[in-house]
């Protein structure tokens, strides 16, 4: 690409991102249409009281005999995470605060529905809201993953996740303002039909076989792996995976999805004969382009258009036609050049190839001091905890007027 063109672009030439597009990418909007090509999942409408619980500060979990294996009371009384059945400490009994109550009393039917759905799906599920999964909160789960076995596991992940907070508070950020405001009342934040999606855990999930695909003007322009690590076997699978994804897109998504621009994620487990739709994401800067840059993708769209056949109002039902030069031989053995979406992988020499030990979403997990301490192993965490307790004791002495 010539330099004057590069200098002429001062910002990404994205089309306006509308609230309607964001809602079209919500799981509840498209799941019923594509249910047969998605992993088994159940959608549970959320009540206003439960949404208030998710938005509230602190983490108070309902009492549950089948609670997860995390023992929050054994070593850390300052974690901010409590069960309503926790035994109060001396400092708790001396305070004037009300004892913690069971938060699920405000949404008992929903609580039971979540518990029964987990059982229905085999006792092991992965949660998400309309757009996001709490991938940034796996550090707080006993399994260090998004797998949940109890309702409290689900609540703990949802309330610890910045991604979930974004769904609840900032989902329409950077969208084109509605004019007039009353023209589309269904796209207000207060009227979003929030759902909890519980997906049956995929046994032996192979992260290297998850791929992100980018669609512009209903053309599949490129795709790449989602797991940012190098795998020696993946390049040899491209001749199998690329046509498989292309066929899947043409059969299921190309003409049926509401918007002409979107991003979708797929999973192709061995023996690489079936494609599963995992998610649909907005065509917007907020969606991670992973191994591409958004500028690359937007330029690929121009390249893809150059390969499209010339049409005569084909979108309105008119016939498509190809302009034939007088000197063109109909029996010419040269095949017409067809646009092929780029399939990008992490190469052995790429910086991403050495990220096996790099924690993803670390900026969302916990304070930087804790992240740094974790790099020192168990000894580093123990030292950090000791320093933290000293800080807490010092603060308590100051608050108590200098008493020892």
Secondary structure, DSSP 8 states (H G I E B T S, - for coil): --HHHHHH--S-------HHHHHHTSHHHHTTTTGGGB--EEEEE--HHHHHHHHSSSEEE---TT--S--STTT-S-SSEEETT----HHHHHS-S-----GGGGSHHHHHHHHHHHHHTTS-EEEE-SS---GGGGGGSTTSSSEESSHHHHHHHHHT-HHHHHHHHSTTTT----SSGGGGGGGSGGG---EEEEEE--TT--GGGEEEEEEETTEEEEEEESS-S--TTTGGGHHHHHHHHHHHIIIIITTTSS-SSEEEEEE--TTT---EEEEEE-SSTTS--TTS-HHHHHHHHHHHHHHS--BSSGGGT--B-----TT--TT----------EEE---TTSGGGG-TTS-TTHHHHS-HHHHHHHTTHHHHHHHHHHHHHHHHHHHHHHHTTS--
